[in-house]
Amino acid sequence: MDELAATMTGFARTLRAAGVGADHERTQNLLRALDHLDVTDRAEVYWAGRLTLCATPDDLPRYDRCFAAYFGGVRGRESRTAMTTVTRHTTTLDVEGDGEQGEGEPIQAVASRREVLRHRDVARLTEDERAEVHRMLSLLEAGRAQRRSRRYQSAHRGVLDQRRTIREALRRGEVARLRRKAHTTRPRKVELLVDISGSMAPYSETLLRFAHALVRSEPRATRVYSVGTRLTAITAELRHRDPGTALNEVSRAIPDWSGGTRLGEELREYLTRNAARGAIVVIASDGWERGDPALLGEQMARLARQAHRVIWVNPHKGYEDYQPLTGGMRAALPYLDDLVAGHSLAAYEELSERLADA
């Protein structure tokens, strides 16, 4: 039962990263429901999750996509009489396989394989496993923290809207009701700088696919740049709906794949060309700086004064014995709000939640 709870908790976490309201209380309701159901029956698991984890009608298509990615297909709409109850259980997880569910294989085993895959280092995955992680990443509907806008809109509560109140009083001949207004909200900008140097080669594609998910979820509030020996804006290329097409366009746009890294110079150019004020700036790099670390430190200090939050994503942070010993990391560390891992699908889901709460 502990394995089932871990599997379904991981599924709920995937749903939350996709924007579904699968909070702790709803997850507990699902686990209680599964106590009375056959957990090897895909239809029963599907409907139990759909009825307990979804909060609004908008959650339903997201739930279907996540269920398909997590459990290997959606059969919830099929007739229950057509489903076969399976009694065979597996004791090992075949995470090296192709990830396809065989006939009669328990749904829990399939989900367990995917849960293990979520936490594995993408640099150590097989080609098929990496493709599966990228497919699940393409389903991510990244949340975004909101900020108060200068604009106002009509509201039941808020400050007194004098102009609207007076206009209505002149039209009616009396003050029938005090009108109020409140600030509107906008998604906070995210500026993502992705290191595409040689030392980041095992992670660059997955990071760019995460960037594609960010751009797709908030195209007007997200800008993406590649950094290496030069700074390249790639937001337009990432606006393609299909991730494969977007990555092909990015490959053609970036002239310095797998070269060196001059983060200090690139960051100085970025800050000269762009205003990071009020934005969440995410730098994805391992910190191997070929340029002057002192220059990087100066530009990081400048960035920290402008940005709402500075997050550094380092793939090596996912290991327990990691220490920020490279010159670039030591120079940047005093100016970071967060130093997070970037080596697995679970790490990207956690980063997405952090951006939604920043």
C-alpha positions in Angstrom: 0.0 0.0 0.0 3.0 2.3 0.6 4.1 1.8 -3.0 0.5 2.7 -4.2 0.5 5.8 -2.1 3.9 6.9 -3.4 2.8 6.3 -7.0 -0.5 8.2 -6.7 1.2 11.0 -4.8 3.7 11.4 -7.6 0.8 11.4 -10.1 -0.9 14.2 -8.1 2.4 16.2 -8.1 2.5 15.8 -11.9 -1.1 17.1 -12.1 -0.3 20.1 -9.9 2.7 21.0 -12.2 0.3 20.9 -15.1 -2.1 23.3 -13.4 -4.7 20.8 -12.0 -6.0 21.5 -8.5 -4.9 18.2 -7.1 -4.0 19.4 -3.6 -3.2 17.3 -0.5 -6.8 16.9 0.6 -7.9 15.7 -2.9 -5.0 13.3 -3.0 -6.0 11.8 0.3 -9.6 11.4 -1.0 -8.1 9.5 -4.0 -6.2 7.2 -1.7 -9.2 6.5 0.4 -11.3 5.7 -2.8 -8.6 3.3 -4.1 -8.9 1.3 -0.8 -12.3 0.1 -2.1 -11.3 -0.4 -5.8 -9.3 -2.7 -7.9 -6.0 -0.7 -8.5 -5.1 -3.0 -11.4 -8.1 -1.9 -13.3 -7.1 1.2 -15.4 -10.7 2.4 -15.7 -11.3 2.4 -12.0 -8.1 4.3 -11.3 -8.9 6.7 -14.1 -12.4 7.6 -12.8 -11.3 7.6 -9.1 -8.6 10.2 -10.0 -10.8 12.2 -12.2 -13.6 12.5 -9.6 -11.3 13.3 -6.7 -8.4 15.3 -8.1 -10.0 17.6 -10.6 -11.4 20.9 -9.2 -12.8 22.6 -12.3 -13.9 21.7 -15.8 -10.7 23.2 -17.1 -8.8 20.5 -15.2 -10.4 17.6 -17.2 -8.3 17.8 -20.5 -5.1 18.4 -18.4 -6.0 15.3 -16.3 -6.5 13.2 -19.4 -3.1 14.2 -20.9 -1.3 13.6 -17.6 -3.0 10.3 -17.1 -1.9 9.2 -20.6 1.7 10.2 -19.9 1.9 8.8 -16.4 0.1 5.5 -16.9 0.6 4.8 -20.6 -2.8 5.6 -22.0 -6.3 6.7 -21.2 -9.0 4.0 -21.2 -11.3 5.6 -18.8 -14.0 6.1 -21.4 -14.1 2.5 -22.3 -16.8 0.2 -20.9 -16.0 -1.3 -17.6 -17.3 -4.6 -18.8 -14.6 -4.7 -21.4 -11.8 -4.4 -18.8 -10.0 -7.5 -17.5 -9.1 -7.7 -13.8 -5.4 -8.7 -13.5 -4.0 -10.6 -10.6 -0.4 -10.8 -11.7 1.9 -8.4 -9.8 5.5 -7.4 -10.5 8.2 -7.2 -7.9 10.8 -5.4 -10.0 10.7 -2.2 -12.0 11.8 -2.4 -15.6 12.9 1.2 -16.0 15.3 0.3 -18.8 12.6 -0.9 -21.1 10.6 1.0 -23.7 8.0 2.2 -21.2 5.1 0.6 -23.1 2.5 -1.2 -21.1 2.1 -4.9 -21.9 -1.2 -6.7 -22.1 -2.5 -7.3 -18.6 0.4 -5.5 -16.8 -0.8 -3.8 -13.6 -1.3 -0.1 -13.9 0.6 0.4 -10.7 3.8 -1.1 -12.2 3.6 1.2 -15.2 3.1 4.2 -13.0 6.0 3.1 -10.8 8.3 2.9 -13.8 7.4 6.4 -14.8 7.8 7.6 -11.2 11.3 6.2 -11.1 12.0 7.8 -14.5 10.9 11.2 -13.2 13.8 11.3 -10.7 16.6 9.9 -12.9 19.3 12.1 -14.3 18.5 12.9 -17.9 22.2 12.6 -18.8 22.1 8.9 -17.9 18.9 7.9 -19.7 18.7 5.8 -22.8 17.4 7.4 -26.0 13.9 5.9 -25.5 13.8 7.0 -21.8 14.8 10.5 -22.7 12.1 10.6 -25.4 9.6 9.6 -22.7 10.8 12.3 -20.3 10.6 14.9 -23.1 7.0 13.7 -23.9 6.0 14.1 -20.3 7.7 17.5 -20.2 5.7 18.7 -23.2 2.5 18.1 -21.2 3.8 20.5 -18.4 1.6 23.5 -18.1 3.9 25.8 -16.2 2.2 28.0 -13.6 3.2 31.6 -13.2 3.2 34.0 -10.2 1.0 37.0 -10.7 2.0 40.6 -10.1 -0.2 43.7 -9.6 -0.7 45.8 -12.6 -1.1 49.6 -12.7 -4.4 49.1 -14.5 -7.7 49.0 -12.7 -10.9 47.0 -13.2 -14.4 47.2 -11.7 -14.7 45.2 -8.5 -17.1 44.6 -5.7 -14.3 45.5 -3.2 -11.5 47.9 -3.5 -10.9 51.6 -3.6 -13.6 54.0 -4.4 -14.0 54.6 -8.2 -14.9 58.3 -8.0 -15.2 58.9 -11.8 -17.5 56.0 -12.4 -19.6 56.9 -9.3 -20.0 60.5 -10.3 -20.8 59.6 -13.9 -23.5 57.3 -12.8 -24.9 59.8 -10.3 -25.1 62.5 -13.0 -27.0 60.0 -15.3 -29.4 58.9 -12.6 -29.7 62.2 -10.7 -28.6 60.7 -7.4 -25.9 58.6 -5.9 -27.5 55.1 -6.0 -24.4 53.1 -5.4 -20.7 53.7 -4.7 -18.6 52.1 -7.4 -15.3 50.5 -6.6 -12.2 49.3 -8.5 -9.1 47.1 -7.9 -5.8 46.6 -9.6 -5.7 43.9 -12.3 -3.0 41.3 -12.2 -0.5 40.1 -14.8 1.8 37.0 -15.0 5.2 38.0 -13.8 7.9 38.0 -16.5 10.3 35.1 -16.6 13.7 35.6 -18.3 15.5 32.3 -18.9 19.1 32.1 -19.9 20.2 28.6 -21.0 23.9 27.6 -21.1 24.5 25.6 -24.3 28.2 25.1 -23.8 30.0 21.7 -24.2 29.8 21.0 -20.4 26.0 21.4 -20.5 25.5 19.3 -23.6 23.8 16.3 -21.7 21.2 18.7 -20.3 20.7 21.5 -23.0 18.0 19.8 -25.0 15.9 19.0 -21.9 16.3 22.5 -20.6 15.2 24.0 -23.9 12.1 21.7 -23.9 11.3 23.1 -20.4 11.8 26.6 -21.9 9.4 25.6 -24.6 6.8 24.7 -22.0 7.3 28.1 -20.3 6.9 30.0 -23.5 3.8 28.0 -24.5 2.1 28.6 -21.2 2.8 32.4 -21.1 4.1 33.6 -24.5 3.8 37.3 -23.7 5.6 37.0 -20.3 8.5 34.7 -21.2 11.8 35.4 -23.0 14.5 32.9 -23.5 18.2 33.3 -24.5 21.0 30.9 -25.1 24.4 31.7 -23.6 27.8 30.4 -24.6 30.3 32.4 -26.4 27.5 34.8 -27.4 24.0 35.8 -26.4 21.2 34.6 -28.7 17.5 35.4 -28.4 15.4 32.3 -29.1 12.0 33.1 -27.9 10.4 33.4 -31.3 11.7 30.0 -32.3 10.2 28.4 -29.2 6.8 29.8 -29.9 6.1 26.9 -32.3 3.4 24.7 -30.9 5.3 21.4 -31.7 8.3 20.9 -29.4 10.3 19.1 -32.1 9.7 21.9 -34.7 10.7 24.5 -32.0 13.9 22.7 -31.2 14.8 22.4 -34.8 14.3 26.2 -35.2 16.4 26.8 -32.1 19.2 24.6 -33.5 19.4 26.7 -36.6 19.3 30.0 -34.7 22.1 29.2 -32.2 25.6 29.6 -33.8 27.7 28.5 -30.8 26.5 25.1 -29.7 28.8 23.2 -27.4 31.4 25.9 -27.3 32.8 27.7 -24.2 31.0 29.8 -21.7 31.6 33.5 -21.0 28.7 34.1 -18.6 30.0 37.4 -17.3 30.2 38.9 -20.8 26.9 37.5 -21.9 25.2 38.7 -18.7 26.6 42.2 -19.3 25.2 42.2 -22.8 21.9 40.9 -21.6 21.5 43.6 -19.0 22.6 46.3 -21.5 20.0 45.2 -24.0 17.1 44.3 -21.7 15.3 45.5 -18.6 15.1 42.7 -16.0 13.3 44.9 -13.5 10.5 43.0 -11.8 11.2 39.8 -13.6 12.2 36.3 -12.4 15.5 35.6 -14.0 16.5 32.0 -14.3 20.0 31.1 -15.3 20.6 27.4 -16.2 24.3 26.6 -16.1 26.9 24.5 -14.4 29.0 27.6 -13.7 32.1 26.6 -15.7 33.2 30.2 -16.6 35.9 30.7 -19.1 35.9 34.4 -18.7 36.7 36.5 -15.6 34.7 35.4 -12.5 35.0 38.9 -11.1 33.1 40.2 -14.1 30.4 37.6 -13.6 30.2 38.7 -9.9 29.8 42.3 -10.9 27.0 41.5 -13.4 25.2 39.2 -10.9 25.2 42.1 -8.4 23.7 44.3 -11.0 21.1 41.7 -11.9 20.1 41.1 -8.3 19.4 44.8 -7.9 17.0 44.8 -10.9 15.2 41.4 -10.8 12.4 40.3 -8.6 14.1 37.0 -8.0 17.2 35.3 -9.4 17.2 31.5 -9.6 20.2 29.5 -10.7 19.5 26.0 -12.1 22.6 23.7 -11.9 22.1 20.1 -13.0 24.8 18.9 -10.6 22.9 20.3 -7.6 20.7 17.2 -7.8 23.5 15.2 -6.2 23.9 15.1 -2.4 27.7 15.6 -2.4 27.5 18.7 -4.7 29.5 21.7 -3.7 29.5 25.0 -5.7 33.3 25.0 -6.3 33.6 26.3 -9.8 34.7 29.9 -10.3 31.4 30.9 -11.9 29.3 29.4 -9.1 31.4 31.0 -6.3 31.1 34.4 -8.0 27.3 34.1 -8.5 26.3 32.5 -5.2 26.1 35.6 -3.0 23.5 37.2 -5.4 21.2 34.2 -5.8 17.7 33.8 -4.2 17.6 30.1 -5.1 20.1 27.5 -6.3 18.1 24.5 -7.5 18.7 21.2 -9.3 18.1 20.8 -13.0 18.9 17.2 -13.7 15.5 15.4 -13.9 11.9 15.8 -14.8 11.0 16.0 -11.1 13.5 18.9 -10.7 11.8 20.8 -13.6 8.4 20.2 -12.1 9.6 21.6 -8.8 11.1 24.6 -10.7 7.7 25.2 -12.3 6.0 25.2 -8.9 8.7 27.6 -7.7 7.9 30.0 -10.6 4.2 29.8 -9.7 4.9 30.8 -6.1 7.7 33.4 -6.6 
